[in-house]
């Protein structure tokens, strides 16, 4: 591996505006939101297994919600759920029917969740590997990445292919031993080029992914790329381009909803907070930060919860700075992550009244209902339920509420609650 060659490769990767470095790694908001969602979800998986409420299938399990949140992380993690689907004929992965394997998996996840260093996690990986649980391989590394992004890189077919091409290795996709060896090389390389990459191993994993799918051509994968039908290669490039355009459209619609909610809140006499990382976003040439307070009042909220709450898309506050309404806009990201942020706010209010809303496209209504009706969420949200409204209803009734509304109660005309 020539240093000058790799530097050039990294430069091309970072320069390409449609590479996953820009469309996923630097995108920021959705990726960063996923970390906490997945951590909380893992706690649910462990609790469900320990309480014997986990079930005997991937579908409908708490593990499905975790892996779905991972799969939503755009190109790099598409298909991440496949390894966890219950395949009855093969009896894999064998963590649904075998109680001992199920408990071992929970023990592994719990240990990794609370581990403070890589040594402990590697020990747990080796213990898990020695159990030879059918079908439970390094796909779990994608979970590890979201628990410890500076210590463990994600892993999938494309990343392994890219790794083998760049380093002239023969790492195997389903082998924990290969994964750990691959991890060492990735960390060494990341350290060698630390001024070009990030401590977060997602950046370098993205480079390997791009090489693995053939978007970046190097000498070591050139012959293989040439064997791939031209139509297939063009399809790969077209798909990425369409995804980038779709991301821009989603961001615009997300900003539109924030702008409408922010404007409506101010018209109703409330102070408005826009998520701190969205202040520079624009809608129709106007920065969202122009609608927002400069700082969100803490209201005796703990520091950890305050950081989470400050990322809520829109918050309305009364003249005394008390939270009146909180809104999470979910176009394509995890509904579960939005619920968690609103739930954190509800737990922090200590008796104060604040209405909670999810705002999403009409097509996601069934998904919202399913999430809000989950037994664990229904119980925890019993005293402070979350309502939801659709983009269409908000846009259609916005003018009327803007002109004639007097307080947050005007939203009750379009807001719905999940019922069995």
For each residue, the residues with C-beta under 8 A, 3 or more apart:
1: 5 6 166 167 189
2: 5 6
3: 6 7 192
4: 7 8
5: 1 2 8 9
6: 1 2 3 9 10 166 189 193
7: 3 4 10 11 193 196
8: 4 5 11 12
9: 5 6 12 13 166 207 216 218
10: 6 7 13 14 193 196 197 207
11: 7 8 14 15 196
12: 8 9 15 16 216
13: 9 10 16 19 21 206 207 210 216
14: 10 11 19 21 196
15: 11 12
16: 12 13 19 21 22
17: 22 244
18: 22 23 240 241 244
19: 13 14 16 22 23 206 210 215 216
20: 23 24 25 74 75 76 206 209 210
21: 13 14 16 24 25 26 203 206 207
22: 16 17 18 19 25 26 27
23: 18 19 20 27 74 75 240 243 244 247
24: 20 21 27 31 73 74 75 76 202 206
25: 20 21 22 31 198 200 202 203 206
26: 21 22
27: 22 23 24 30 31 74 247
28: 31 32 277
29: 32 33 277 278
30: 27 33 34 72 73 74 333
31: 24 25 27 28 34 35 73 202
32: 28 29 35
33: 29 30 36 37 311 333 334 337
34: 30 31 37 38 69 70 72 73 146 333 334 337
35: 31 32 38 39 146 149
36: 33 39 40 308 337 340
37: 33 34 40 41 69 334 336 337 340
38: 34 35 41 42 66 69 70 143 146 147
39: 35 36 42 43 113 146 147
40: 36 37 43 44 340
41: 37 38 44 45 62 65 66 69 336
42: 38 39 45 46 66 109 113 143 147
43: 39 40 46 47 113
44: 40 41 47 48 62 65 66 376
45: 41 42 48 49 54 61 62 63 66 106 109
46: 42 43 49 50 106 109 110 113
47: 43 44 50 51 62
48: 44 45 51 53 54 55 61 62
49: 45 46 52 54 102 103 105 106
50: 46 47 103 106
51: 47 48 54
52: 49
53: 48
54: 45 48 49 51 61 62 63 102
55: 48 60 61 96
56: 86 96 97
57: 60 61 86 96
58: 61 63 64 67 81 84 85 86 96
59: 64 86
60: 55 57 64
61: 45 48 54 55 57 58 64 65
62: 41 44 45 47 48 54 65 66
63: 45 54 58 66 67 84
64: 58 59 60 61 67 68 81 84
65: 41 44 61 62 68 69 336
66: 38 41 42 44 45 62 63 69 70 143
67: 58 63 64 70 71 80 81 84 142 143
68: 64 65 71 72 81 334 336
69: 34 37 38 41 65 66 72 73 334 336 337
70: 34 38 66 67 73 77 80 81 142 143 146
71: 67 68 77 78 79 80 81
72: 30 34 68 69 77 332 333 334
73: 24 30 31 34 69 70 76 77
74: 20 23 24 27 30 77 78 243 247
75: 20 23 24 78 209 240 243
76: 20 24 73 154 156 159 202 205 206 209
77: 70 71 72 73 74 80 142 154 156
78: 71 74 75
79: 71 82 156
80: 67 70 71 77 83 139 142 156
81: 58 64 67 68 70 71 84 85
82: 79 85
83: 80 93 135 137 139
84: 58 63 64 67 81 93 139
85: 58 81 82
86: 56 57 58 59 93 96
87: 90 91 92 93 135
88: 91
89:
90: 87 134 135
91: 87 88 94 97 134
92: 87 134 135 136
93: 83 84 86 87 96 133 134 135 136
94: 91 97 98 101 133 134 135 136
95: 98 101 102 105 133 136
96: 55 56 57 58 86 93 102
97: 56 91 94
98: 94 95 101 102 133
99: 102 103
100: 103 104
101: 94 95 98 104 105 131 133 136
102: 49 54 95 96 98 99 105 106
103: 49 50 99 100 106 107
104: 100 101 107 108 128 131 133
105: 49 95 101 102 108 109 128 133 136
106: 45 46 49 50 102 103 109 110
107: 103 104 110 111
108: 104 105 111 112 124 125 127 128 140
109: 42 45 46 105 106 112 113 143
110: 46 106 107 113 114
111: 107 108 114 115 120 121 124
112: 108 109 115 121 124 143 144 147 148
113: 39 42 43 46 109 110 147
114: 110 111
115: 111 112 120 121 124 148
116: 120
117: 120 121
118: 121 122 148 151 152
119: 122 123
120: 111 115 116 117 123 124
121: 111 112 115 117 118 124 125 144 148 151 152
122: 118 119 125 126 180
123: 119 120 126 127
124: 108 111 112 115 120 121 127 128
125: 108 121 122 128 129 176 180
126: 122 123 129 130 176
127: 108 123 124 130 131
128: 104 105 108 124 125 131 133 136 140 176
129: 125 126 132 176 177
130: 126 127
131: 101 104 127 128
132: 129
133: 93 94 95 98 101 104 105 128 136
134: 90 91 92 93 94
135: 83 87 90 92 93 94
136: 92 93 94 95 101 105 128 133 140
137: 83 140 173 174 175 176
138: 141 155 173 174 175 176 178 179
139: 80 83 84 142 155 156
140: 108 128 136 137 143 144
141: 138 144 145 152 153 154 155 179
142: 67 70 77 80 139 145 146 154 155 156
143: 38 42 66 67 70 109 112 140 146 147
144: 112 121 140 141 147 148 151 152
145: 141 142 148 149 152 153 154 201 202 205
146: 34 35 38 39 70 142 143 149
147: 38 39 42 112 113 143 144 152
148: 112 115 118 121 144 145 151 152
149: 35 145 146 152 200 201 202
150: 199 200 201
151: 118 121 144 148 201
152: 118 121 141 144 145 147 148 149 183 201
153: 141 145 159 182 183 186 187 201 202 204 205
154: 76 77 141 142 145 159 201 202 205
155: 138 139 141 142 159 160 173 179 182
156: 76 77 79 80 139 142 159 160 173 209
157: 160 161 173 212
158: 161 162 208 209 212 213
159: 76 153 154 155 156 162 163 205 208 209 212
160: 155 156 157 163 164 171 172 173 178 182 212
161: 157 158 164 165 211 212 213 221
162: 158 159 165 166 207 208 209 210 211 212 213 221
163: 159 160 166 167 169 171 182 185 186 208 212
164: 160 161 167 168 169 170 171
165: 161 162 168 211 212 218 220 221 224
166: 1 6 9 162 163 208 211 218 220
167: 1 163 164 185
168: 164 165 220
169: 163 164 182 185
170: 164
171: 160 163 164 175 178 179 181 182
172: 160 175 178
173: 137 138 155 156 157 160 178
174: 137 138
175: 137 138 171 172 178 179
176: 125 126 128 129 137 138 179 180
177: 129 180 181
178: 138 160 171 172 173 175 181 182
179: 138 141 155 171 175 176 182 183
180: 122 125 176 177 183 184
181: 171 177 178 184 185
182: 153 155 160 163 169 171 178 179 185 186
183: 152 153 179 180 186 187
184: 180 181 187 188
185: 163 167 169 181 182 188 189
186: 153 163 182 183 189 190 201 204 205 208
187: 153 183 184 190 191 201
188: 184 185 191 192
189: 1 6 185 186 192 193 204
190: 186 187 193 194 197 199 201 203 204
191: 187 188 194
192: 3 188 189
193: 6 7 10 189 190 196 197 204
194: 190 191 197 199
195:
196: 7 10 11 14 193
197: 10 190 193 194 203 204
198: 25 201 202 203 204
199: 150 190 194
200: 25 149 150 203
201: 145 149 150 151 152 153 154 186 187 190 198 204 205
202: 24 25 31 76 145 149 153 154 198 205 206
203: 21 25 190 197 198 200 206 207
204: 153 186 189 190 193 197 198 201 207 208
205: 76 145 153 154 159 186 201 202 208 209
206: 13 19 20 21 24 25 76 202 203 209 210
207: 9 10 13 21 162 203 204 210 211 216
208: 158 159 162 163 166 186 204 205 211 212
209: 20 75 76 156 158 159 162 205 206 212 213
210: 13 19 20 162 206 207 213 215 216
211: 161 162 165 166 207 208 214 215 216 218 221
212: 157 158 159 160 161 162 163 165 208 209
213: 158 161 162 209 210 236
214: 211 217 221 224 225 228 233 236
215: 19 210 211 236 237 240
216: 9 12 13 19 207 210 211
217: 214 221 222 225
218: 9 165 166 211 221 222
219: 222
220: 165 166 168
221: 161 162 165 211 214 217 218 224 225
222: 217 218 219 225 226
223: 226 227
224: 165 214 221 227 228
225: 214 217 221 222 228 233
226: 222 223
227: 223 224
228: 214 224 225 232 233
229: 232 233
230: 233 234
231: 234 235
232: 228 229 235 236
233: 214 225 228 229 230 236 237
234: 230 231 237 238
235: 231 232 238 239
236: 213 214 215 232 233 239 240
237: 215 233 234 240 241
238: 234 235 241 242
239: 235 236 242 243
240: 18 23 75 215 236 237 243 244
241: 18 237 238 244 245
242: 238 239 245 246
243: 23 74 75 239 240 246 247
244: 17 18 23 240 241 247 248
245: 241 242 248 249
246: 242 243 249 250
247: 23 27 74 243 244 250 251
248: 244 245 251 252
249: 245 246 252 253
250: 246 247 253 254 331 332
251: 247 248 254 255 281
252: 248 249 255 256 283
253: 249 250 256 257 331 391
254: 250 251 257 258 313 329 331
255: 251 252 258 259 278 281 282 283 288
256: 252 253 259 260 283
257: 253 254 260 261 313 329 359 391 394
258: 254 255 261 262 274 275 278 281 283 288 313 314 329
259: 255 256 262 263 283 284 286 288 291
260: 256 257 263 264 394 395 398
261: 257 258 264 265 313 314 327 329 359 394
262: 258 259 265 266 272 274 288 291 292 314
263: 259 260 266 267 291 402
264: 260 261 267 268 398 401 402 405
265: 261 262 268 270 271 272 291 314 316 325
266: 262 263 269 270 271 272 291
267: 263 264 402 405
268: 264 265 316 405 406 407 408 410
269: 266 319 407
270: 265 266 316 317 318 324 325 408
271: 265 266 293 316 317 318 319 321
272: 262 265 266 291 292 293 314 315 316 317
273: 292 293 296 310 312 314 315 316 317
274: 258 262 278 279 288 289 291 292 313 314
275: 258 278 279 310 311 312 313 314
276: 279 296 310 311
277: 28 29 311
278: 29 255 258 274 275 281 288 289 313
279: 274 275 276 287 288 289 292
280: 287 288 289
281: 251 255 258 278 287 288 289
282: 255 285 286 287 288
283: 252 255 256 258 259 286 288
284: 259
285: 282
286: 259 282 283 290
287: 279 280 281 282 290
288: 255 258 259 262 274 278 279 280 281 282 283 291 292
289: 274 278 279 280 281 292
290: 286 287
291: 259 262 263 265 266 272 274 288
292: 262 272 273 274 279 288 289
293: 271 272 273 296 297 317
294:
295:
296: 273 276 293 306 309 310 315
297: 293 317 321
298: 301 306
299: 321 322 323 348 349 352
300: 350
301: 298 305 306 309 348
302: 305 306 348
303: 306 307
304: 307 308
305: 301 302 308 309 344 345 347 348
306: 296 298 301 302 303 309 310
307: 303 304 310 311
308: 36 304 305 311 312 340 341 344
309: 296 301 305 306 312 315 326 341 344 345 348
310: 273 275 276 296 306 307
311: 33 275 276 277 307 308 341
312: 273 275 308 309 315 326 327 328 341 342 345
313: 254 257 258 261 274 275 278 327 328 329 359
314: 258 261 262 265 272 273 274 275 326 327 329
315: 272 273 296 309 312 323 325 326 327
316: 265 268 270 271 272 273 323 324 325 326 408
317: 270 271 272 273 293 297 321 322 323 324
318: 270 271 321 322 324
319: 269 271
320:
321: 271 297 299 317 318
322: 299 317 318 352 354
323: 299 315 316 317 326 345 349 352 354
324: 270 316 317 318 353 354 355 408
325: 265 270 315 316 354 355 356 357 408 411
326: 309 312 314 315 316 323 342 345 354 355 356 357
327: 261 312 313 314 315 357 358 359
328: 312 313 338 339 341 342 357 358 359
329: 254 257 258 261 313 314 338 359 360
330: 333 334 335 337 338 358 359 360 364
331: 250 253 254 360 361
332: 72 250
333: 30 33 34 72 330 337 338
334: 33 34 37 68 69 72 330 337 338
335: 330 338 339 358 360 364 367 368 371
336: 37 41 65 68 69 339 340 371
337: 33 34 36 37 69 330 333 334 340 341
338: 328 329 330 333 334 335 341 342 358
339: 328 335 336 342 343 358 371 372 377 386
340: 36 37 40 308 336 337 343 344
341: 308 309 311 312 328 337 338 344 345
342: 312 326 328 338 339 345 346 356 357 358 386
343: 339 340 346 347 377 380 381 386
344: 305 308 309 340 341 347 348
345: 305 309 312 323 326 341 342 348 349 354 356
346: 342 343 349 354 356 381 383 384
347: 305 343 344
348: 299 301 302 305 309 344 345
349: 299 323 345 346 352 353 354 384
350: 300
351:
352: 299 322 323 349
353: 324 349
354: 322 323 324 325 326 345 346 349 384
355: 324 325 326 387 408 411
356: 325 326 342 345 346 384 385 386 387
357: 325 326 327 328 342 386 387 388 389 411 415
358: 327 328 330 335 338 339 342 368 386 387 388 389
359: 257 261 313 327 328 329 330 388 389 390 391 394
360: 329 330 331 335 364 365 368 388 390 391
361: 331 364 390 391 392
362: 365 390 391 392
363:
364: 330 335 360 361 367 368
365: 360 362 368 369 388 390
366: 369 370
367: 335 364 370 371
368: 335 358 360 364 365 371 372 388 418
369: 365 366 372 373 418
370: 366 367 373 374
371: 335 336 339 367 368 374 377
372: 339 368 369 377 378 381 386 388 417 418
373: 369 370 377 378 418 420
374: 370 371 377 378
375: 378 379
376: 44 379 380
377: 339 343 371 372 373 374 380 381
378: 372 373 374 375 381 382
379: 375 376 382
380: 343 376 377
381: 343 346 372 377 378 384 385 386
382: 378 379 385
383: 346
384: 346 349 354 356 381
385: 356 381 382 417
386: 339 342 343 356 357 358 372 381
387: 355 356 357 358 415 416 417
388: 357 358 359 360 365 368 372 415 416 417 418
389: 357 358 359 393 394 411 414 415 416
390: 359 360 361 362 365 393 394 414
391: 253 257 359 360 361 362 394 395
392: 361 362 395 396
393: 389 390 396 397 414
394: 257 260 261 359 389 390 391 397 398 414
395: 260 391 392 398
396: 392 393
397: 393 394 400 401 413 414
398: 260 264 394 395 401 402
399: 402 403
400: 397 403 404 405
401: 264 397 398 404 405 410 411 413
402: 263 264 267 398 399 405
403: 399 400
404: 400 401 410
405: 264 267 268 400 401 402 409 410
406: 268 409 410
407: 268 269 410
408: 268 270 316 324 325 355 411
409: 405 406 412
410: 268 401 404 405 406 407 413
411: 325 355 357 389 401 408 414 415
412: 409 415
413: 397 401 410
414: 389 390 393 394 397 411
415: 357 387 388 389 411 412
416: 387 388 389
417: 372 385 387 388
418: 368 369 372 373 388
419:
420: 373
